[in-house]
């Protein structure tokens, strides 16, 4: 330290109180309202078109070794025309698929899984 320099005041400075941010909270309210408005809903007492003729099947799958394998199969199944929903379980080595029977068949789902390089077994209806 230079003996001719003035002493440095090292006292902490007081912080200004924080102000509420109403615009940020308002943005979250708007996003929530948009998400609610974009969610499809069936008419009261009416089944939705996608679930009206939906069937379910469980397909055993061999060759999955990690979560990435399960995610790859899930993405492929969900992207298939006629599939309403798909869940792949690495633990149980199987896929549960809800599909529209008029648009896709269980045999086509098995073939699609096999095309990815995994070995799909015989589908079990409704399981």
GIWOGI-V972416 format. One line per field, one symbol per residue. ss: DSSP state (~ for helix, > for strand, _ for the rest). psi: psi as a letter, one per 20 degrees, with the letter a starting at -180 (. if undefined). Layout:
ss: ???
psi: ???
This chain:
ss: _____________________~~~~~~~~~~~~~~~~~__________~~~~_>>>>>>>>>____~~~~~~~~~~~~____>>>>>>>____>>>>>>>_____~~~~~~~~~~___>>___>>__
psi: ppiiqqqpokpqqpqqqqqqmhhghhhhgggghghhhippqqqpipqqhhigkprqqpoqpqipirhhgghgggggghippiphqpppohgilrpppprohihqqhhhgghhghhijropapqoqj.
